[in-house]
Amino acid sequence: MIDLRSLVAKETARTITLRRDLHRIPETAFNEYKTSALVAERLRSLGLEVVTGIAGTGVVGLLRGSRPGPTVMLRADMDALPMVEATGLPFASSHQGVMHACGHDGHMAMALGAAAVLAPLNDQIAGNVKFVFQPAEEGPGGAKTMINEGVLKDPDVDVCIGCHLWPAVPEGFIGVKPGPFMAAMDRFDLTIIGHGGHGAMPHLCVDALEIGTQVVCALQRLVSRKMDPLSPSVVTVGSFHSGTTFNVIASEAELSGTTRTFDREIWRSWPERMETVIQGVCKAMDAGYDFRYVQGYPPVSNDKDVADEVRACAIDVVGENRVIEPAPTMGGEDMAFYLEQVPGCFFCIGVGREDSEPLHNPGFDFDEKALDTGVEMLCRIVFGRLGTTQ
């Protein structure tokens, strides 16, 4: 019997070092050149077959087992956020204005740690492990580009696994949720075209600013009065710019926002539903408009059978009383694109504590003990599918 926990512990120091090295060199979407070079170098040092340049900066390391069998994909995201770090860590970002504030440095370190544990055990593996390091999860969606460039092929992936460090799950816990977990995430931009003029003569104008306020209110009613309240949906107008000074009626208003839903039918219907509302308000007020809607990520929905396997592994790692089903979130994740193609599971490694900052906060950090939890989880999931169970 292989003692995976002991093997993981032997890699702890290196895993932490990798996380810190990656944290120092954060890079934004499709610019992860230093990051991908470090990842590729480490994978080559472990004897894996390495392909670089997928979707520009993506990296794949392939571990072939000693016997034929299915292929398990372990996915880690590489990109960072355009924000100034405020953690005060001795290994803080060396790239001004860019920070790993969503845990991607940890995700990469865990996948590299799993590769280090599994590579010497290939004689115990029947099948393949594909380590996928993906750019641009934060947008515009590197997973889709990776898929288009064949990352799920040669060899064909049978199951895909991803994890996320998650402050909403307590430290020392693991979260696994079958079915819908994260919402579809889209963006819209709207220009309302009116006719400007003197603030004292509104009857001679078409007030784009005032019409914009009506559109915002009408879009909220679309959710509250036109959709099933048991299918949570969100329309958020996050940006509204109009007008230049106090006594001029605005000729244009610029609005931008996002929609979220778990329901695929609602997701597909958003553009038509919203344009019907916008068109109606603008027509009633003699305004024109330009509406642009971009579908982002589909809902993240975990395969029940794979999620059950992941939950069983989690019980082995942290104990049954520390495995929970996390609440669904309206946040989005482009892991959804892989899960549309092959069955899989996206699970959570808990890093929440009383004083912890949320994701995408300039002070976000986590206890590095979580790294070993993630490495052991990934290794157990692989052995559950391809090798000897522990």
WOGISUL-V792846 format. One record per backbone hydrogen bond with DSSP energy under -1.0 kcal/mol. CO is the residue of the C=O (numbers start at 0). NH is the residue of the N-H. If there is no record, write none. Layout:
co = {CO CO}
nh = {NH NH}
//
This chain:
co = {1 2 3 4 5 7 8 10 11 12 13 14 15 16 17 18 19 23 26 27 30 31 32 33 34 35 36 37 38 39 40 42 43 48 50 52 53 54 57 58 59 60 61 62 66 69 70 70 71 72 73 75 80 80 88 94 98 98 100 102 103 104 105 106 107 108 109 110 111 112 113 114 117 118 120 121 121 124 126 127 128 129 130 131 132 133 135 135 141 142 143 144 145 146 149 151 158 159 160 161 163 165 165 168 169 172 173 174 178 180 181 184 186 187 188 189 190 191 192 194 196 197 200 201 205 206 207 208 209 210 211 212 213 214 215 216 217 219 220 227 233 235 238 240 244 246 248 249 250 252 253 254 255 255 256 257 258 259 260 262 263 264 265 268 269 270 271 272 273 274 275 276 277 278 279 280 281 282 287 289 291 293 296 299 299 301 302 303 304 305 306 307 308 309 310 311 312 313 314 318 319 321 323 328 330 332 333 334 335 337 337 342 343 344 346 347 348 351 352 357 360 361 366 367 368 369 370 371 372 373 374 375 376 377 378 379 380 381 382 385}
nh = {3 6 7 8 9 10 11 14 15 16 17 18 19 20 21 22 23 93 79 30 32 35 36 37 38 39 40 41 42 43 44 47 46 61 59 55 57 56 53 132 50 130 48 128 126 127 157 158 129 160 131 133 82 98 91 97 80 100 359 106 107 108 109 110 111 112 113 114 115 116 117 118 120 121 123 65 124 66 64 71 62 73 60 75 58 77 140 141 145 146 147 148 150 149 152 156 72 344 74 346 348 168 350 351 172 349 323 347 301 328 299 296 293 256 291 254 289 252 287 205 248 200 203 204 194 210 211 212 213 214 215 216 217 218 219 220 221 223 224 230 259 257 255 253 247 198 196 207 193 191 240 189 237 238 187 235 185 233 183 266 267 268 269 272 273 274 275 276 277 278 279 280 281 282 283 284 286 285 192 190 188 186 184 180 181 178 306 307 308 309 310 311 312 313 314 315 316 317 318 321 322 173 175 182 182 335 336 338 339 340 341 159 302 161 163 174 165 170 355 360 363 85 369 370 372 373 374 375 376 377 378 379 380 381 382 383 384 385 386 125}
//
